[in-house]
Amino acid sequence: MSTAFGGRLVAFADGRLAHRFGGPPPSRPPRAGPEHAAHERRMWGRHLLAWSIGSCLILLDAAIVDDAHRVAPLTGVIGSWGVILAIDFVWSFSYTVFPRTPRPDRRGPAQGPPAPLTDAGTGRRAVVATPGPEWGKPPVRSGD
């Protein structure tokens, strides 16, 4: 695992730690388009590399033990991991066939400070109620 994902994991941790102590924010992987599809394919390639190395090590251990009955649970992991690898293949390469489209910015276009609220009839500034300490309390009844 560390052979396939180790360098990327260390770079991720270094970027987050540097940002925590005043550095620039870490770069993010692409979220849409062909760049995103290429990133997903590269990550699947790393997953394939990790599966290959892990499977070879498990089979090497099984060959050392030389008893199929005793290593059956261990070699069964290869098949389970292979199913996960196949699902990851379909998921990752689906972005090549059906690329993700960029989402519109939810915040809208960049704007300056909000315009002052005015009353439509008089053109004077409208009064806007803001929550104060009395909000959320039951109304006070007079005459009780």
C-alpha positions in Angstrom: 0.0 0.0 0.0 2.7 2.5 0.9 4.5 1.7 -2.4 1.3 2.7 -4.4 -0.1 5.4 -2.2 2.7 6.4 0.2 4.1 9.4 -1.7 0.7 10.8 -2.4 -0.3 10.4 1.3 2.9 12.1 2.5 2.4 15.0 0.1 -1.3 15.3 1.3 -0.3 15.4 4.9 2.6 17.9 4.3 0.2 20.2 2.4 -2.4 20.1 5.2 0.2 20.7 7.9 1.8 23.5 6.0 -1.6 25.2 5.5 -2.4 24.7 9.2 0.7 26.7 10.1 0.2 29.6 7.7 1.2 28.2 4.3 -0.9 28.3 1.2 -3.9 26.0 0.9 -3.2 22.6 -0.6 -4.1 22.0 -4.2 -7.2 19.9 -4.8 -7.7 17.3 -7.4 -9.8 18.4 -10.4 -13.5 18.1 -9.9 -14.8 17.8 -13.5 -13.9 17.4 -17.1 -11.2 15.3 -18.7 -8.7 16.3 -16.0 -11.0 14.6 -13.4 -11.3 11.5 -15.6 -7.5 11.3 -16.0 -7.0 11.7 -12.2 -9.5 8.9 -11.5 -7.7 6.6 -14.0 -4.3 7.3 -12.3 -5.8 6.6 -8.9 -7.2 3.3 -10.2 -3.7 2.5 -11.6 -2.4 3.0 -8.1 -5.1 0.7 -6.7 -4.1 -1.9 -9.2 -0.5 -1.6 -8.2 -1.4 -2.0 -4.5 -3.6 -5.1 -5.3 -0.8 -6.6 -7.4 1.8 -6.2 -4.6 -0.6 -7.3 -1.9 -1.6 -10.4 -3.9 2.0 -11.4 -4.6 2.9 -11.1 -0.9 -0.2 -13.2 0.1 0.7 -15.8 -2.4 4.3 -15.8 -1.3 3.1 -16.4 2.3 0.8 -19.2 1.1 3.8 -20.8 -0.7 5.9 -20.6 2.4 3.2 -22.3 4.6 2.5 -24.9 1.9 -0.8 -26.0 3.3 -3.8 -24.9 1.2 -6.3 -25.6 4.0 -4.4 -23.3 6.5 -4.0 -20.4 4.0 -7.5 -20.5 2.5 -8.8 -17.6 4.5 -5.7 -15.5 3.6 -5.9 -16.3 -0.1 -9.7 -15.5 0.0 -8.7 -11.9 0.6 -7.3 -11.7 -3.0 -10.7 -12.5 -4.5 -12.6 -10.1 -2.2 -10.1 -7.3 -3.0 -10.4 -8.2 -6.7 -14.1 -7.5 -6.5 -13.4 -4.2 -4.9 -10.8 -3.5 -7.6 -13.4 -4.3 -10.4 -15.9 -2.0 -8.8 -13.3 0.8 -8.6 -12.4 0.1 -12.3 -16.1 0.6 -13.4 -16.4 3.7 -11.2 -13.1 5.3 -12.2 -13.4 4.7 -15.9 -17.1 5.7 -16.0 -15.8 9.3 -15.8 -14.0 8.7 -19.1 -17.1 7.6 -20.8 -19.5 10.0 -19.0 -17.4 13.0 -17.9 -18.6 14.9 -14.9 -19.8 18.4 -15.8 -18.7 21.4 -13.7 -21.3 22.6 -11.2 -22.4 26.2 -11.4 -21.1 28.3 -8.5 -23.7 28.2 -5.8 -22.7 31.6 -4.4 -23.4 33.4 -7.7 -21.2 36.0 -9.3 -18.8 38.0 -7.1 -20.5 41.1 -5.9 -19.6 44.1 -3.8 -21.3 45.0 -0.5 -25.1 44.7 -0.6 -27.1 47.7 -1.7 -29.0 49.5 1.1 -32.6 48.5 1.5 -35.0 51.2 0.6 -38.7 51.6 1.0 -40.3 51.4 -2.5 -42.8 54.2 -1.9 -40.6 56.8 -0.2 -37.2 55.9 -1.4 -35.9 56.2 2.2 -33.9 53.5 3.9 -36.1 50.7 5.2 -35.8 49.5 8.8 -34.7 45.9 9.0 -35.3 43.9 12.2 -32.2 42.2 13.5 -32.3 39.5 16.1 -31.4 40.8 19.5 -31.3 39.4 23.0 -35.1 39.5 23.3 -35.7 37.2 20.3 -36.7 33.7 21.2 -38.3 34.8 24.5 -42.1 34.5 25.0 -43.9 37.9 24.6 -44.5 39.9 27.8 -48.2 40.2 28.6 -49.3 43.4 30.1 -52.0 43.5 32.7 -51.5 40.0 34.2 
